[in-house]
Amino acid sequence: MVKQELIKRSPLRIFETSIHGGLGTGNIGMLVSPKGVGKTACLVHIATDKLLRDKHVIHVSFAARVDHIISWYEDIFDEIARKRSLESAVDVHDEIIKNRVIMNFNQQGITTEQILKSLKALIEDGNFAADTIIFDGYDLARAGSDDLRAIHDFAAESGLEVWFSVSVPDGEDSASYVEPFMHEATVVITLEYAGDHVQFRALKDHDNLEPKDMRLKLDPKTLLIAETE
């Protein structure tokens, strides 16, 4: 399959349709679940779809190491290429990784203002025309609402869309945990175990605050976002 056909048939088109055309520039989206459910895999699939569409992605990780993030990108791309029989997969891979930057911060040792300054320097001084920023492992509870508002303002000023992974502490309800942050988010999606797969549920979809199940799941075998049957 050629790249354009792969893009057209991607389940990410269903993902976008489910949230009224996608997240959109200047907006914040959140994937919410307890740890270990699959948020990073979903973020990497979203980012890889952007890269395949010739967009530029900055993946900001707050983990101690980033080698596992690189491995996620390699594994997700390989699985997409294999499942869809992508033609010239090696050439496509080499082409898209030029449009991806992975940054790593320790949230305990840096302020949100400093993070945004680093991002701005990369975009403006480094001439990296970013379209999407992934905040992976950023602790919203530690940061506070002012920090989230600053990120939202930065996204709006820079014409970016920003996706967060939000980890819910053990024993807490996802909807209740994320409620204090929802006013700054445009899209909020929970990942919940449903039998043999992980189900997507939209708690907020732009102006729609009525929770709804999405026709999407996280495939436990491939760790790709897939359409539910």
C-alpha positions as CSV (number, residue, x, y, z in Angstrom):
1,M,0.0,0.0,0.0
2,V,1.3,3.5,-0.9
3,K,1.6,6.1,1.9
4,Q,-1.4,8.2,0.8
5,E,-3.7,5.2,0.8
6,L,-2.4,4.1,4.3
7,I,-3.2,7.6,5.6
8,K,-6.7,7.5,4.1
9,R,-7.5,4.1,5.7
10,S,-5.9,4.8,9.1
11,P,-8.2,4.4,12.1
12,L,-7.0,7.9,13.0
13,R,-9.5,9.2,10.5
14,I,-12.2,7.7,12.6
15,F,-10.5,9.1,15.7
16,E,-10.7,12.6,14.1
17,T,-14.3,12.2,13.0
18,S,-15.3,11.1,16.5
19,I,-14.0,14.5,17.8
20,H,-15.5,16.7,15.2
21,G,-12.6,16.8,12.8
22,G,-9.8,16.5,15.2
23,L,-8.3,18.4,18.1
24,G,-7.4,21.6,16.1
25,T,-4.7,24.1,16.5
26,G,-4.5,26.1,19.7
27,N,-6.2,23.3,21.6
28,I,-5.3,20.8,24.3
29,G,-6.3,17.2,24.2
30,M,-5.9,14.7,27.1
31,L,-5.7,10.9,27.2
32,V,-6.6,9.8,30.7
33,S,-6.2,6.5,32.4
34,P,-4.3,4.7,35.2
35,K,-0.7,3.9,34.5
36,G,0.0,1.0,32.2
37,V,-3.2,1.1,30.2
38,G,-1.6,2.4,26.9
39,K,-1.6,6.2,26.8
40,T,2.0,6.4,25.4
41,A,1.2,3.9,22.7
42,C,-1.8,5.9,21.7
43,L,0.2,9.2,21.7
44,V,2.9,7.7,19.6
45,H,0.3,6.3,17.1
46,I,-1.3,9.8,16.9
47,A,2.2,11.3,16.4
48,T,3.2,8.8,13.8
49,D,0.0,9.5,11.8
50,K,0.9,13.2,11.9
51,L,4.4,12.4,10.7
52,L,3.1,10.3,7.8
53,R,1.1,13.3,6.8
54,D,4.3,15.4,6.6
55,K,3.6,17.3,9.8
56,H,6.2,18.0,12.5
57,V,6.0,16.6,16.0
58,I,7.8,17.5,19.3
59,H,7.5,14.6,21.8
60,V,8.2,16.0,25.3
61,S,8.9,13.2,27.7
62,F,9.1,13.5,31.5
63,A,10.4,10.0,32.0
64,A,13.8,9.3,33.4
65,R,15.0,8.0,30.0
66,V,13.9,8.4,26.4
67,D,15.2,5.3,24.8
68,H,11.9,3.5,25.4
69,I,10.1,6.4,23.6
70,I,12.3,5.9,20.6
71,S,11.5,2.2,20.8
72,W,7.8,3.0,20.9
73,Y,8.1,5.0,17.6
74,E,10.0,2.2,15.9
75,D,7.6,-0.5,17.0
76,I,4.5,1.4,16.2
77,F,5.8,2.4,12.7
78,D,6.9,-1.2,12.0
79,E,3.5,-2.5,13.1
80,I,1.7,0.0,10.9
81,A,3.9,-0.8,7.9
82,R,3.5,-4.5,8.4
83,K,-0.2,-4.5,8.9
84,R,-0.9,-2.3,5.9
85,S,1.9,-3.7,3.7
86,L,3.4,-0.2,3.3
87,E,5.5,0.1,0.1
88,S,9.1,1.4,0.5
89,A,8.7,1.3,4.3
90,V,12.4,2.0,5.0
91,D,12.4,5.1,2.8
92,V,9.2,6.4,4.4
93,H,10.6,5.8,7.9
94,D,13.8,7.7,7.1
95,E,11.7,10.5,5.6
96,I,9.4,11.0,8.6
97,I,11.8,10.8,11.5
98,K,13.4,14.0,10.2
99,N,10.2,15.7,11.3
100,R,10.3,14.4,14.8
101,V,12.1,15.8,17.9
102,I,12.2,14.1,21.3
103,M,12.9,16.3,24.3
104,N,13.4,15.2,27.9
105,F,12.8,17.1,31.1
106,N,12.6,16.3,34.8
107,Q,9.5,18.1,36.0
108,Q,11.0,18.4,39.5
109,G,14.0,20.4,38.2
110,I,12.4,22.8,35.7
111,T,9.5,25.2,35.5
112,T,6.8,25.1,32.9
113,E,7.9,28.6,31.8
114,Q,11.4,27.2,31.1
115,I,10.0,24.2,29.2
116,L,8.0,26.6,27.0
117,K,11.0,28.8,26.4
118,S,12.9,25.7,25.2
119,L,10.1,24.7,22.9
120,K,9.9,28.3,21.5
121,A,13.7,28.3,20.9
122,L,13.5,25.0,19.0
123,I,10.5,26.2,16.9
124,E,11.8,29.7,16.2
125,D,15.6,29.7,16.5
126,G,15.9,26.1,15.4
127,N,13.5,26.6,12.5
128,F,11.5,23.5,13.4
129,A,8.0,24.1,12.1
130,A,6.1,22.1,14.8
131,D,2.4,21.3,14.3
132,T,1.9,19.0,17.3
133,I,3.4,18.7,20.8
134,I,3.1,15.6,22.9
135,F,3.4,16.1,26.7
136,D,4.1,12.5,27.9
137,G,4.2,11.9,31.6
138,Y,3.6,15.5,32.7
139,D,2.1,15.6,36.1
140,L,-0.8,18.0,35.9
141,A,-1.5,17.8,39.7
142,R,2.0,18.9,40.5
143,A,2.1,21.6,37.9
144,G,-1.2,23.3,38.7
145,S,-3.9,25.1,36.7
146,D,-1.7,28.2,36.0
147,D,0.9,26.0,34.2
148,L,-1.8,24.3,32.1
149,R,-3.2,27.7,31.1
150,A,0.3,28.9,30.1
151,I,0.7,25.8,27.9
152,H,-2.8,26.5,26.4
153,D,-1.8,30.1,25.7
154,F,1.5,29.0,24.1
155,A,-0.4,26.5,21.8
156,A,-2.8,29.2,20.7
157,E,-0.1,31.8,20.1
158,S,2.1,29.2,18.2
159,G,-0.7,27.6,16.2
160,L,0.0,24.1,17.7
161,E,-2.2,21.3,19.0
162,V,-1.0,19.7,22.3
163,W,-1.8,16.2,23.5
164,F,-1.2,15.2,27.2
165,S,-1.1,11.8,28.8
166,V,-2.8,12.0,32.2
167,S,-2.1,9.2,34.7
168,V,-4.8,8.6,37.3
169,P,-3.6,7.5,40.7
170,D,-4.6,3.9,41.7
171,G,-8.1,3.7,43.1
172,E,-9.3,7.1,41.7
173,D,-12.0,7.6,39.1
174,S,-10.6,9.0,35.8
175,A,-13.5,11.4,35.3
176,S,-13.3,12.8,38.8
177,Y,-9.5,13.1,38.7
178,V,-9.4,15.1,35.5
179,E,-12.4,17.3,36.2
180,P,-10.3,20.2,37.7
181,F,-8.3,20.4,34.4
182,M,-11.1,20.0,31.9
183,H,-11.7,23.8,31.5
184,E,-8.4,24.2,29.8
185,A,-8.9,21.1,27.6
186,T,-10.8,20.9,24.3
187,V,-10.9,17.1,24.1
188,V,-10.7,14.7,27.0
189,I,-10.6,10.9,26.3
190,T,-10.4,8.1,28.8
191,L,-8.9,4.7,28.2
192,E,-10.7,1.9,30.0
193,Y,-10.4,-1.8,30.1
194,A,-13.4,-3.5,28.4
195,G,-12.9,-7.3,28.3
196,D,-10.1,-8.2,25.9
197,H,-9.3,-4.6,24.8
198,V,-9.0,-1.0,25.9
199,Q,-12.1,1.2,25.0
200,F,-11.9,4.9,24.2
201,R,-14.5,7.2,25.8
202,A,-14.8,10.9,25.2
203,L,-15.6,12.9,28.3
204,K,-15.3,16.2,26.4
205,D,-15.5,16.8,22.7
206,H,-15.1,20.5,22.0
207,D,-18.4,21.9,23.3
208,N,-20.0,18.6,23.9
209,L,-19.7,17.6,27.5
210,E,-22.0,14.5,27.2
211,P,-19.7,11.4,27.7
212,K,-19.8,9.0,24.7
213,D,-18.1,5.8,23.7
214,M,-16.0,6.1,20.6
215,R,-15.8,3.4,17.9
216,L,-12.2,2.8,18.7
217,K,-10.1,0.6,20.9
218,L,-6.4,-0.1,21.7
219,D,-5.6,-3.4,20.1
220,P,-3.8,-5.5,22.8
221,K,-1.7,-7.4,20.2
222,T,-0.4,-4.6,18.1
223,L,-0.9,-1.7,20.6
224,L,-2.4,0.3,17.7
225,I,-5.6,2.3,17.8
226,A,-8.1,0.3,15.9
227,E,-11.8,0.4,15.0
228,T,-14.2,-1.6,17.1
229,E,-16.2,-4.2,15.3
